[in-house]
């Protein structure tokens, strides 16, 4: 389905004509022409189109004027009669849609250059994407239930890197597959691409083939207060050419990886990662590297006041090879992980600061200097260890 307009209020439904408009009755045949005539009548009269209960077989409906579209919630269904979008709205100033079920089609709802609110809808069983928003203008996506989707749940993209400002809040996103494959293009609950100033907050996300939340090159985005379970790759991914990110107060459990704030090689930098609870990190395979870590960071990032428990390989990893600059791990509690904290000491890496952390029950080492996956120091949590010039330690508490 392809909605395109400046203001969309409450999607998930269909249509209304003036009170004088004739009723359209479901009859089991293709009723595209009949419904198109009703839409045109409503548009010309600036009225309301109401559809009663029943299934209406339609394809390629269009609207270009402001409309209010209403159906009987749970009982009015528009069913795809072909491969075209069921309904396309283009250039309308204001549209309200409620009480309609749309059945069929690869995508649920596609928005271009839209503002307004998408709220209180259920998206299920789309072949590709439930909700795709491109170049939005003051859009809010809230209170929706998105589940059993082929490739991606909610996508917020821009055509080039710029401010978007979409709010993705209080949604439930579950069981997102990656039917078209790839290494992360698909299989994500919520996906940001290039869009800046996006807020992703207080969503419940579970059972995603790749990531629950993936921000690819979106700057100044906030990812806060989300509850995440069972992801096949990184639960929260902030990657590639982003500048500015806040990842805080998220609950993450039973995942392959926890939080990654990376790709300094592509310009990814500048973040705060704080007050997250990450536990039961089992590991997975990313581009041939099998690891299971709680939090990864590469450049200009403060990792503070997080609690990480039972991460298979490492609690916090600072830097990857020479991609390591201005990294601080401060005031974190790390418990029962393979390694507590690692920091890159590869030639060309910048310094890391490891301060006031509590590391308990580290299985391999509490603190290590690394060159990629290879340990280059002894356990720096021991009193007599030789510390690299690239690592500054202070007031860490190490417990067996």
Secondary structure, DSSP 8 states (H G I E B T S, - for coil): -EEEESEEES-S------TTS------SSB-HHHHHHHHHHHHHTT-EEE--SEEEEE--EEE-S-EEEE--TTTEEEEESSSS-SEEEEEES-EEEESEEEE-SS-SEEEES-EEEEES-EEE--SSEEEEEES-SSEEEES-EEEEESSEEEEEEEEEEEE---EEES-EEEEE--TT--SSSSSEEEEEEEEES-EEES-EEEEESS-SEEEES--SEEEES-EEEEESSEEEEEESS-EEEEEES-EEEEESEEEEE--GGGT-EEEEEES-EEEEE--EEETTEEE-EEEEE-EEEEEES-EEEEESSEEEEE-BTTB-EEEEEES-EEES-SEEEEEE-STT---EEEES-EEE--SSEEEEEEETTEE-SS-TTSTT----TTEEEES-EEE-
